[in-house]
Amino acid sequence: MSITCFIRYQIDPFQRAAFAEYAEKWASIIPRCGGDLVGYFTPYEGSNDIGWGLISCESLAAYEAYRARLRADPDARANFLFSNGRRFILREQRTFLENIDATLHRPAPKTAPK
């Protein structure tokens, strides 16, 4: 069974660019520490203060090991300090979801149906 940690962020809508910078920094850190980064998402239309991050692991135990490596990683610590210093994340909620693996990463066909 694989799981995905679904992180819902309430962000300062006037600091969306800072949230995007924070998210982009995770692109190298999370995989290096053992997480499968599904992606980070910033508001585009509709609510302008909610962002998301999705990180998958093989199990909850693998997620806990990944989090321990993250806490020890100098780049991860620097990114956490960046977010704390700029205060663009107002609230963070984590939900753990069980993946239905057959449905993950299913791209549309290269040619659209006619």
N, C-alpha and C positions, 0 to 999 in steps of 0.2 A: 504494500500500500504506500503510495506517495501522498504527500500533503503539500498544500500551498498556504503560506502565511499571507493573508490579505490584510494589508495595512491601509487604514483610512486616515488621512491627514486632514485636519482643518487647518488651513494656512491663511496667513495675512494676505488678502487679495491684492494689496499694493506691493507685495514682495514675491509675486509669482516667478519672476526671473531668478530670485535667490533660491526658491524651491527647485526650479529646473536645474540650476547649477549643482545643488546638493544631490539631486537624483543622478545627474550625469557622473558625478564622482563615484557613485556606487557601482557603475558599470564595470569597473576593473576590480574593485574591492570585493564585492559579494562573490563573484565566481572564484577568485583567488582564495577566499576563506571557506569555500565548499558549498555555497548556495547556488541554485539554478535561478538566475534572475530572469523572471518572465517579463518584467518591465515596470517602469514608473510612468505615471500618467498625470498630467497637469490639466487644469480646467481649460476648456476651449469655448464651449457654449453652455448656457444654463448657469448653474451655480458657479460662482467665480472663486470660491474659497475651499473647495474640496479637491484633494489629490489622492492618488492611490499608488501603492507599491505592492508587487506580487513576487514572492520568492518561494520556490519549491525546494523540497528536500525529500529524500527517500522515506523518512519516518520522522516522528517527533524526536526520537533520540538523535538522529542525524541533524535535525534542526538545532537541538540544544548544543551539540558539538560545534556546529557552524557558529552559533552565537558566542561560544567561548573563544573561538579563534578570532571572531570579529572584535571582541573586547580587548584582545591582546594585540591587534593589528594597529600600527602607528597611523596609517592613513585613515582607517576607520575612526580611530579616536579623534583625529584632526577634523574629520567631517562632522562628527557629533558636536565638537566644540564650535565649529562654524555655525551649525544650526542653533545651538544654544546662545551663541554670541549675537547672532542677527535676529533671533526670536521670531522667525517667520512661521514656525510650526506652533500653532496654538493648542492643538490637541491631537493625540494619536491613539487609535484603537486597533487592536490586532484580533483577527478571527482566523482560526485554523480550519481549513477546508480539506476534505478528502477528495483527491483528484479522481475523475472518471477518465482514465488514461486514453481511452479510444476517442475522446472528444478534444484532446489538447492539441493546439497548434495545427488546426485544419485549415490550410489556406484555400482560397477560391481557385478554381481551375485557371490556367493561364489564358485560355480563351473563354470569354463569357458566352453562356448559352444564347442562342438566337431565338 
